[in-house]
Amino acid sequence: MDDFETLLLANKLGVERWVKFHVSGPDAEDVLQETYLAAYQAFPRLKDTAAFRPWLISIARNKWRDWYRKQARRPDTPVGELPDVAGEEEPDTAVAETLDRLSDRDARMLQLFYLEQLPQKEIARQLSIPTGTVKSRLNAARDRFRAAYPYSPKGERKMKKLPLFLPPYAVRWKDEAPFPVVWEEMMGWGIVPRLGEKLTWGMYDLPSRKLDVGYDMAVTGRARVHGLEGVSFTAKVMEPQPELGEDDLMAEPVANSGAPQEVWTFVGQLQDGYTRFLSAEREEDGVRTLTTFLDGEEFMANWGFGEDNRGNSIHPTAKGLIRRDGAAYTAPAEGVLDVVGRCDLTLDGRTTDCIAVMDLSAYVEGVASLQFIDRNGRTLLWQRYNRDDWELARYGKRWSELLPDNERIAINGVTYVHWYDCYYLR
């Protein structure tokens, strides 16, 4: 066995983990083979064999970038499915190197659970050990990884602080086709049901632009509801909690968002190209109430989306159901969701290429919303519009009278008034 083969054998596991953190499926093997071939050809020029591992990973990084560029040029590859090449920095290399320093048993346990995302029962089957042993070994492996990792763990970063007033923004519509995107967020809450995801967002009154309530959200772990696998996530009201009088127009949306209680706990699922809620838990008067997708209308009225809670497709496309002409929209019927255009959203001094998704009474009759989503499938801004006569008996006036200075749009010739905005930070 020559020097190259000896060094490759000693470092092969580390580079494989690095590549599989960035590329999945058969493409990962292609990137690895290209890496090994390039390393073999360049090995005679390596002056210091002690630097073999970082040298090998640097070759893997270059081959990964080559793969990324090829994927980006493919017309059938949705932009949202590509990794963020700009965000790939030294901490990613540190993950692979930290795993390489762990025992084979610890590294294998973490790989099965986090990389291959296998449930503990399946890990137990593959390793021929009890499920309880999987749990204890996984906890120990996590602790040893944290102790060896040279950076602050991603899950420990602090939530971003929301501004007290909505930053200035402008929407410039473009006569260009909407770009394809993978939109995996939970409807109405903006978080992606995936381990490690965090989000901070707030509701802002108009025209005052004042923050009425903000939420810190985080995915907290895996969960199972009636045998279906998902993840648990929480939405915690940020302090101080809002104090709104009954006559405040924002009292109702703030109350409906769950602000009267400190924490909401949900289980969400991303599967088969859809995101859906599996359960929601609240506490009221000291009693915790859990509702699930099997609870019929009680659950569906608040958390159900799509037929039989199938959920929302993660591949929104312009179906032509809602058409936009300036501030006027036309639709064949209510109860639809559609991509209505592409725009440059300038928010807080930064301009982002976005698609706009309109929900026309798909969730609440007489209500429309516009949601501005970037190429990474993340919502930056959400706008709510009320039909001018929405809940007229309750509010006593039309919305054009209640909010005379707010923006208006027309849908099928009917006036809708801009009520409030939601602003998202990640």
C-alpha positions in Angstrom: 0.0 0.0 0.0 1.5 3.3 -1.0 1.5 6.6 1.0 -1.6 8.0 -0.8 -3.7 4.9 -0.1 -2.6 4.8 3.5 -3.4 8.5 4.1 -6.7 8.2 2.2 -7.8 5.2 4.2 -7.1 7.1 7.5 -9.0 10.2 6.4 -11.7 8.7 4.1 -14.5 8.7 6.7 -14.0 12.4 7.4 -14.2 13.5 3.8 -17.2 11.3 3.2 -19.1 12.9 6.0 -18.2 16.4 4.8 -19.5 15.6 1.3 -22.7 14.0 2.5 -23.4 17.0 4.7 -23.7 19.0 1.4 -24.8 16.5 -1.2 -27.3 13.7 -0.9 -28.0 10.5 -2.9 -26.0 9.3 -5.9 -24.6 12.7 -6.5 -22.6 12.5 -3.3 -20.8 9.4 -4.6 -20.0 11.2 -7.8 -18.5 14.1 -5.9 -16.4 11.7 -3.8 -15.1 9.8 -6.8 -14.1 13.0 -8.5 -12.4 14.2 -5.2 -10.4 11.0 -4.9 -9.3 11.1 -8.5 -8.2 14.7 -8.3 -6.4 14.0 -5.0 -4.5 11.0 -6.5 -3.4 13.1 -9.4 -2.3 16.1 -7.3 -0.7 14.0 -4.4 2.9 14.2 -5.8 2.7 18.0 -5.4 1.7 17.8 -1.7 4.8 18.9 0.2 3.5 18.2 3.8 1.6 15.0 4.2 0.7 16.1 7.8 -1.7 18.5 6.0 -3.4 15.7 4.0 -6.8 15.9 5.7 -7.5 19.7 5.2 -5.9 19.4 1.8 -8.3 16.6 0.9 -11.3 18.4 2.2 -10.3 21.5 0.2 -10.4 19.4 -2.9 -13.8 18.0 -1.9 -15.0 21.6 -1.4 -13.9 22.5 -4.9 -15.6 19.5 -6.4 -18.7 20.3 -4.5 -18.7 23.8 -5.9 -18.3 22.4 -9.4 -21.3 20.1 -8.8 -23.3 23.1 -7.5 -22.5 25.2 -10.6 -23.6 22.3 -12.9 -26.8 21.9 -11.0 -27.5 25.6 -11.2 -27.1 25.6 -15.0 -29.7 22.8 -15.3 -33.1 24.3 -16.4 -35.0 21.6 -14.5 -33.4 22.3 -11.1 -35.5 24.6 -8.8 -33.3 27.3 -7.3 -34.6 26.6 -3.8 -33.3 23.0 -3.9 -29.6 24.1 -4.3 -27.5 24.7 -1.2 -26.4 28.2 -0.3 -22.8 28.2 -1.6 -22.1 31.6 -0.1 -23.0 30.3 3.3 -20.5 27.4 3.2 -17.7 28.4 5.6 -15.2 26.9 7.9 -17.7 25.7 10.6 -19.0 23.1 8.0 -15.5 21.7 7.7 -15.2 21.8 11.5 -18.3 19.5 11.7 -16.7 16.8 9.6 -13.4 17.1 11.5 -15.1 17.0 14.8 -17.0 13.8 13.8 -13.7 12.4 12.7 -12.2 12.9 16.1 -15.0 11.0 17.8 -15.1 7.2 18.3 -16.6 5.2 15.4 -19.5 4.3 17.6 -20.3 8.0 18.5 -19.8 9.1 14.9 -22.0 6.4 13.5 -24.8 7.1 16.0 -24.8 10.8 15.0 -24.7 10.1 11.3 -27.7 7.7 11.5 -29.8 10.1 13.5 -28.9 13.5 12.0 -27.6 12.8 8.5 -29.7 9.9 7.5 -32.6 11.1 9.8 -33.6 7.6 10.9 -36.0 7.1 13.8 -34.4 5.6 17.0 -36.3 2.3 16.4 -34.7 1.9 13.0 -31.3 2.7 14.4 -31.8 0.1 17.0 -32.7 -2.5 14.4 -29.6 -1.6 12.2 -27.2 -1.8 15.2 -28.9 -4.7 16.9 -29.3 -2.9 20.2 -32.3 -2.0 22.3 -34.1 1.3 21.6 -33.3 2.5 25.1 -29.6 2.0 24.4 -29.9 4.1 21.3 -31.3 7.0 23.3 -28.5 6.8 25.9 -25.7 6.4 23.3 -27.1 9.3 21.3 -27.2 11.6 24.3 -23.6 10.7 25.2 -22.5 11.2 21.6 -24.1 14.6 21.5 -22.3 15.7 24.6 -18.9 14.5 23.3 -19.5 16.3 20.0 -20.4 19.6 21.8 -17.2 19.3 23.9 -15.0 18.7 20.8 -16.7 21.2 18.4 -14.7 24.5 18.1 -17.7 26.8 17.4 -20.9 27.7 19.2 -23.6 25.2 18.3 -26.0 26.5 15.7 -29.0 25.8 18.0 -27.6 28.0 20.7 -27.6 31.3 18.8 -29.7 34.0 20.2 -33.0 35.0 18.6 -32.8 38.3 16.7 -34.5 41.3 18.2 -37.5 42.8 16.4 -37.6 46.6 15.8 -40.3 48.5 17.7 -41.5 50.0 14.4 -41.8 48.3 11.0 -38.8 49.1 8.8 -39.6 51.1 5.6 -40.2 49.0 2.6 -41.2 49.3 -1.1 -42.5 46.7 -3.6 -41.5 47.1 -7.3 -43.3 44.7 -9.5 -41.4 43.2 -12.4 -42.6 42.0 -15.8 -40.6 38.7 -15.4 -41.8 35.2 -14.8 -41.8 34.0 -11.2 -38.8 31.8 -10.4 -39.2 28.3 -9.0 -38.8 27.9 -5.3 -39.1 25.3 -2.6 -41.4 26.8 0.1 -41.4 24.5 3.1 -42.8 26.9 5.8 -45.7 26.1 8.1 -48.7 28.1 6.9 -49.3 31.1 9.1 -46.2 30.7 11.3 -43.3 30.9 8.8 -41.1 28.3 10.4 -39.8 25.2 8.4 -40.5 21.9 10.2 -36.9 20.7 10.3 -34.4 20.2 13.1 -32.3 23.3 13.8 -34.8 25.8 12.4 -35.4 29.1 14.3 -37.4 32.2 13.5 -38.4 35.6 15.0 -41.4 37.4 13.6 -43.8 40.2 14.6 -47.2 41.7 13.8 -47.2 45.5 13.0 -50.1 47.8 13.2 -50.8 50.1 10.2 -50.6 53.0 9.8 -48.7 53.5 13.0 -46.2 50.7 12.0 -45.9 49.8 15.7 -45.0 46.3 16.9 -48.1 44.7 18.6 -46.7 41.3 19.3 -43.6 39.3 18.5 -42.7 35.6 18.6 -39.6 33.6 19.1 -40.0 30.2 17.4 -37.8 27.1 17.4 -38.0 23.5 16.4 -37.3 21.6 19.6 -37.1 17.9 18.5 -38.7 15.0 16.8 -42.3 14.1 17.6 -44.9 11.5 16.6 -48.7 12.0 16.5 -50.9 9.0 16.0 -48.0 7.1 14.4 -47.0 9.9 12.0 -43.5 11.3 12.3 -42.9 15.1 12.5 -41.1 17.7 14.5 -42.2 19.7 17.5 -41.9 23.5 17.5 -42.8 26.2 19.9 -44.0 29.8 19.5 -43.2 31.9 22.5 -44.6 35.4 23.0 -41.8 37.9 23.4 -41.8 40.2 26.4 -43.4 42.5 27.1 -46.7 41.1 26.1 -49.1 43.4 24.3 -51.7 45.3 26.3 -54.5 46.2 23.8 -57.9 47.5 24.7 -61.0 45.9 23.4 -61.6 48.8 21.0 -58.1 48.5 19.5 -58.5 47.1 15.9 -55.4 44.9 16.5 -56.9 43.2 19.5 -58.6 40.5 17.4 -55.6 39.4 15.3 -53.3 39.5 18.3 -55.7 37.3 20.3 -56.1 34.9 17.3 -52.4 34.6 17.0 -52.2 33.1 20.5 -50.6 36.0 22.3 -52.9 35.7 25.4 -50.9 32.5 26.3 -47.1 32.5 26.6 -46.3 29.5 24.5 -47.9 27.5 21.7 -46.6 24.0 21.0 -47.1 22.4 17.6 -46.2 19.3 15.7 -45.6 19.8 12.0 -44.7 17.5 9.2 -42.9 17.9 5.9 -43.6 15.0 3.7 -44.5 14.0 0.1 -44.0 17.6 -1.1 -46.4 19.2 1.5 -46.2 20.8 4.9 -49.0 20.2 7.4 -49.9 20.5 11.1 -50.4 17.3 13.1 -51.3 18.8 16.4 -51.6 22.0 18.4 -51.4 22.5 22.2 -52.5 25.4 24.3 -52.9 26.2 28.0 -55.9 28.1 29.3 -56.9 28.5 33.0 -54.3 26.0 34.0 -55.6 23.3 31.7 -53.5 22.1 28.8 -55.6 21.2 25.7 -54.1 19.1 22.8 -55.9 18.9 19.5 -54.7 16.7 16.6 -55.6 16.1 13.0 -58.0 13.4 14.1 -60.2 15.9 16.0 -62.2 17.0 12.9 -63.5 20.5 12.5 -62.2 21.6 15.9 -58.7 21.1 14.5 -59.3 21.8 10.8 -60.9 25.2 11.4 -57.6 26.6 12.9 -54.8 24.4 11.6 -56.1 22.4 8.7 -54.9 23.4 5.2 -55.9 21.6 2.0 -58.3 18.8 1.5 -58.2 16.5 4.6 -55.3 18.5 5.9 -53.1 17.5 3.1 -51.3 20.8 3.6 -49.6 23.2 1.3 -47.5 22.3 -1.6 -43.8 23.2 -1.2 -43.7 24.0 -5.0 -45.8 27.1 -5.5 -46.4 27.9 -9.1 -48.3 30.5 -11.1 -51.5 28.7 -12.0 -53.3 31.7 -13.4 -56.1 31.5 -10.9 -55.4 35.0 -9.6 -54.3 37.6 -12.1 -52.7 41.0 -11.2 -52.9 44.3 -13.1 -51.3 46.9 -10.9 -53.4 47.2 -7.7 -56.3 45.2 -9.3 -56.7 41.5 -9.1 -59.2 39.1 -10.7 -60.0 35.5 -9.7 -62.7 33.1 -10.8 -63.6 32.3 -7.2 -62.6 32.8 -3.6 -60.8 30.1 -1.6 -57.6 30.0 -3.8 -53.9 30.4 -3.3 -51.7 31.4 -6.3 -48.4 33.0 -7.3 -49.4 36.4 -8.6 -46.0 37.9 -9.7 -42.4 38.7 -9.2 -41.0 41.8 -7.6 -38.1 43.5 -5.9 -38.8 43.9 -2.3 -36.7 46.7 -0.7 -37.0 46.1 3.1 -34.9 47.9 5.7 -32.5 49.1 3.0 -32.0 45.7 1.4 -33.5 44.7 -2.0 -34.4 41.1 -2.6 -35.8 39.3 -5.6 -39.1 37.7 -4.5 -42.2 36.0 -5.7 -45.6 37.1 -4.3 -48.2 34.5 -3.2 -51.8 35.6 -2.7 -54.2 33.8 -0.5 -57.8 34.8 -1.4 -60.2 33.6 1.3 -58.5 30.2 1.4 -58.3 30.4 5.1 -60.7 33.2 6.2 -63.6 34.3 4.0 -63.3 38.0 3.0 -59.6 38.2 3.7 -56.7 38.3 1.3 -53.0 38.2 2.0 -49.8 38.8 0.0 -46.7 36.9 1.0 -43.2 37.9 -0.3 -40.9 34.9 -0.6 -37.2 34.9 -1.5 -35.2 32.4 -3.5 -34.5 30.3 -0.4 -38.2 29.8 0.2 -38.3 32.1 3.2 -41.1 34.7 3.8 -39.7 38.2 4.3 -43.0 40.1 4.6 -46.7 39.2 4.9 -49.5 41.7 4.3 -53.2 41.3 5.3 -56.1 42.9 3.4 -59.8 42.9 4.6 -62.7 43.1 2.2 -64.3 46.5 2.8 -67.4 45.0 4.4 -65.6 42.2 6.3 -67.2 41.6 9.7 -69.3 44.8 9.2 -71.7 43.9 12.0 -69.0 43.5 14.5 -66.9 46.6 13.7 -69.8 48.9 12.8 -67.9 50.5 9.9 -66.3 49.6 6.6 -62.6 49.2 6.7 -62.1 52.1 4.3 -63.7 54.2 7.1 -61.8 52.5 10.0 -58.4 52.8 8.2 -58.9 55.7 5.7 -55.1 56.2 5.2 -54.2 52.6 4.6 -53.4 51.2 1.1 -56.2 49.6 -0.9 -56.4 47.0 -3.6 -59.3 45.8 -5.7 -60.2 42.1 -6.1 -62.9 41.4 -8.8 -63.8 45.1 -8.5 -64.3 44.9 -4.7 -62.2 47.1 -2.4 -59.9 45.4 0.1 -58.1 47.5 2.8 -54.5 46.8 4.0 -54.9 46.0 7.8 -51.5 44.9 9.2 -48.1 43.4 8.3 -45.9 40.6 9.6 -42.1 41.0 9.4 -39.7 38.0 9.7 -36.1 37.7 10.9 -33.8 34.6 10.7 
